[in-house]
């Protein structure tokens, strides 16, 4: 019996999670909505933290408003729509939503929580929509910390962020066309998916789960790190219409497996400069340059694909 599959008495015991009932949102008839709106020119950075006790099934969507949705949004505000669906009305009274404005730094912090134990016996599911104005094309910073969500997702093709980060305790992260100077997305228990367009740096990680993403670098100097400590890593490195190059140096590493670096279209473009051990491959694609992509996995799979 090897290190990858230790006997039960050597395994690290994790504390049991509090039991919460499985809930079908379509059958929850008590609803409460809280809407916040603020000017992105006044508050150039938004920090949102959502924690406490909620039933499984929470969803978060970050998106740009359609032109029709924005007809009444004359001031071009960012809107935070927080909806609760509950089995009984009483559990809705224990939710706290607080705002802290830092005018000096131009930042808004929003904290949503619920620490009342009634949710352990009754369903309480949330839906959080972060809606950016349709004419917004740039924003300084959006940072999100969440205990658990079934999925955090969004299609953000028309907005360029300076800094964008999502930290999730349990659940899945999947963004489409997320473009930012610096991107950080990670989950403790779950999976990270989607395609990302970093300008300077990208970090994507899962502790228990998997990380399977696509990267389209937006400059020649992008530094990308993709990790899964206890699960597979698969990274597709590609080029979109705005990418200057998909050349990069790389390090592919796996503690308990052999990493794989491939290119179906141009296998001769992959140059391995160091492979001292089976668990690590160092090299570059096409030519040595300033861009770097590092992928790391402890178990499962560690694969880098150039397309």
N, C-alpha and C positions, 0 to 999 in steps of 0.2 A: 504493500500500500504506500503510494508516494505522497509527496508534499501536496500535490494538486488535489488529492482526495484523502485527507487525514481521517483517522477514526473519530467517532463522535466525541470521545472524551477530550480530544485535542482541539475541537472546534470552538471558536469564540462564541459564547452565548449572547444573543441579542435580547434585550428586554422586550417582552410582549407589548404590542401596541394595544391601546384601549380599543375594545370592540365597539364598532359603530354599525348600525343597521345598514343593509344594502338598500339603496333608495332609487326609485324610478322618478326622475323629475316630472314626467308627464302626469304622474298621479299625485303630485303635491299641489294642493289647491289654495294654499295661503302664500301670498306673494307680497314682497316689499321691495321698493326700488329707491336707491339714493343716487342722485345725479350731481356731480361736481363739474364746474366749468371754470376755466381760467385762461388768461392770455399767454400764449407761448413767447411773446416778446417780453413780457414782464417776468415770467418764470421760465428760464431757459433750460432748467434741469428739473426733472420730476423723479422723486423717489417714492416707490410704493412698497409697503410691507403688508402682507396678508398672512396672519398666523392664528393660532388657537384651534378650537374644536369645530370641525365641519364634517358632514358626511361625505362619503366618496361620491364622485361625480362632478366636482367643481371644474369649471372651464374658464380659461382666460384667452381673450382674443385681442390682439393689438393690430389696428388696421387704420387705413386712411378712409375718411368719409367719402361717400359718393357725392357727385355734384347735386343730386336731388336732396340728399340728406342735409347738405350744407346751405340750402336756400335760405333758411331762417337764421343761419349762423353768421350774421353780418360782421361780428367782431372777429371772426376766425379763431374761436376758442378751441382749446383741447377739452374734450369731454370724457369724464370717467363715469360710466354707467355700471352701478353695482346692484345686482338683483339677487334677492334671496327667495328660495322656494322652500316651504316648510310643511311638515305634516300637521302641526298645530300652531296656532297663532302665538302661543306663549313664548316659544323659542325665538321668535323674531324680536322680542323686547330686550334681548341681552347682547345685541351686536353693538360694538363701538366703532365709530368712524371719526377719526381725528385728523386735523390738518395743522401743519406748522409751516408758516411762510418765513423764509429768510430773504428779505428784500435786498440786503447787502450783497448776498451771493446770487440772487436771482433764482432761488430754488424753492420748490414746494415739496413737502414730505407728507405723505398720506399713510395713515396706519389703520388697518381694518383688523379687528380681532373679536374673538368670542371665547371666553373661558368658562362659560356656564356648563356644568355637567349634564344638563337636560338633553343635550344633543346626542349623548351616548345611548339614549333610549328612544329618541325621536328624530326623524329625518330633517336635515337642514342642508340644502345644497345651494352653492353660490354660482353666479355667472358674472364675470367681470369683463366689460368691454372698455378698452382704452382707444378712443377714437380721435385721430388727428385730423385737423381741417384739410379739406381737399386741395387747397392751394399751397399747403406747406411743402417745401422741398428740402428743408434742412432744420435740424434741431440739435442742440448741444448735447443733452444727456437724458437717457431714460434708463432707470435702474429698478429692478423688480426682485423682491425676495418673497418666496411663498413656501409655506409648510408642505402643502400637498395639493395637487391638481391632476385631474385625469390628463389634461393636455393644456400646454401654453403654446399658442400658435399665432400666426399672423402673416399677411401678405403686405410687405412694406416697400414695394418696388420703387415708389416715387419719392421716398424720403432718404436723405443721407444724414446719419447721426455722427456726432463727434465721438461720443462714448455710449455704448449700449451693453447692458448686462442683465442676465437673468440667473438667479440662483433658486433651485427647486429642491425641496426635501425629498419628495416622492412623486413620480409621474413622468410624463413625456414632454419634451420640448421639440417643436418643429416650426421653423420659420422659412418663409419663401422670399428669396431676393432681399435678404437683410444686408444693407450696405452701411458701413460705419468705419471711421478711422480705427477704432478699437472695439472689438467684440469679445464678450465673455459670456458663455452659456454653460451651465452645469447642473447636474442632478446627483443627489446622493444615492437614490434608489430609482432607477428608471432608464430612459433611453433618450439620447439626443439625436435628432434627425434634421433634415432640411438642407438648404443651400445658402451659402454665405459669401458676401462680397467684401472682404476686408481691405482697407486701404493701408493700414500700418500693422496691426496685430490681430490675431484670432486665437482664442483659447476655448476649446470645447472639451468637456470631460464628464464622465460618469464614474461613480465609485462602484456601485453594484448595478450592472445592467449592460448597456452597449452604447457605443458612439459610432454612428454611421452618417457621415455628412459629405457634402460636395462643396469645394472651395473654388471660387473664381477670383483670383487676386486682382486688385485694382491698381497695383503699382508694382514696380520691380523690386521693392524692398520689404515685402510683406513677410512677417514672422508668424508662422502658424504652429500651434501645438494642439494635438488631438490625443486624448487619453481615455482609457477605460481600465480601471485597476482590476476589476473582477468581471471581465467580459470582453467581447470582441470589439476591435476597432477596424473600421473600414473608411478610408478617405479617398474620394475621387477629386483629383486636382485637374481643373479644366480651365478653359478660356472663354469668356463671353465677348460680346461686341465691344465692351469698354476696357477689357483687359489688355495690358501692354505686352505681357509675356506670361507663359506658364512654365518657364524655366525655373528651376529651384535646386538648391542643395537639399539633401534629406538625411534624416536619421530614422530608421525603422527598427523598433526594439520590441522584443517580447521575452519575458522571463522564462516561460515554460512552453514556448513554441518557436517555430522558425518564421521570422517576418517575411513578407512577400512584397516586392516592388515590381510592378509590371506596367507595360504599355502595349496594348494590342495594336495600335496604329504605328508606333515607332519603337519597337523593342530595342533597336540599336542606340536609341537616345539615352537609355539608362546606363549609367556608368557607376559601378561599385568600386569605390576606392579603398574600402576597408571592410573586412568581414572576419575579424579576429575570432569571433565565436559565432556559433549558429544562431544565437539569440539576437544579434545586432548586425545591421547593414548600414553602412555610411557611403554616401555618394552624391551624385547630382544628375539632373535630367537635362540633356542637350549640352549645356555649358555651365561652368562655374559662374555664379552670380551672387547678388546680395540677398536674394529671397531664400528663406529657409522653411521647411516643413518637417516637423518632428511628430512621429506617432509612437505611442507607447501602450503596451498591454501586458498584463501579468499572465493572464490565461486566455485561452480561446483562439483568437485570431488577431493578427496585426498586418493589415494589408493597405498598401498605397498604390493607387491606380492613376496613371497619367493618361488622359484622353484628348 
